[in-house]
Amino acid sequence: MVDITETKARKGADKIKENQQQNFLTVLNTIGLRANPTIIKSPEIVKNTFKFGTAYEDVKHVWRFVFDFEYGAHSLDMLKEDFDLVPFINGLTEDADIIDPVFRTNTSRFCNIIFKELDK
């Protein structure tokens, strides 16, 4: 639900693009805590068909980011553990009203990031 658009923007005139890039880098660096990820598909906005926390049932759009690892250094549980309570910048182009700008993975009401394994 968090705007993680990869803009490649640096400090400059467009603060929204700069903050989107910072969120993308936060996600990429958090994923990379245990192993170097390979980006398969940069984040893109998709229609929300996922089950997030009950506080976000009306969210219409989410960002989907597809990545891979060279070897089995990660599991879904590890990603959930690594991301829980990592801060991000909100108030960008997301349509979720997230009060505390931190990723939440371990709560059924306020979960705002989901990990799914696409292929084994």
Sequence and secondary structure as in RCSB ss.txt:
>XXXX:A:sequence
MVDITETKARKGADKIKENQQQNFLTVLNTIGLRANPTIIKSPEIVKNTFKFGTAYEDVKHVWRFVFDFEYGAHS
LDMLKEDFDLVPFINGLTEDADIIDPVFRTNTSRFCNIIFKELDK
>XXXX:A:secstr
          SSS HHHHHHHHHHHHHHHHHTTTS EEEEEEEEEEE  S   GGGTT  EEEEEEEEESSS   
HHHHHHHHTT B   SSS  S  SS B   S TTT          
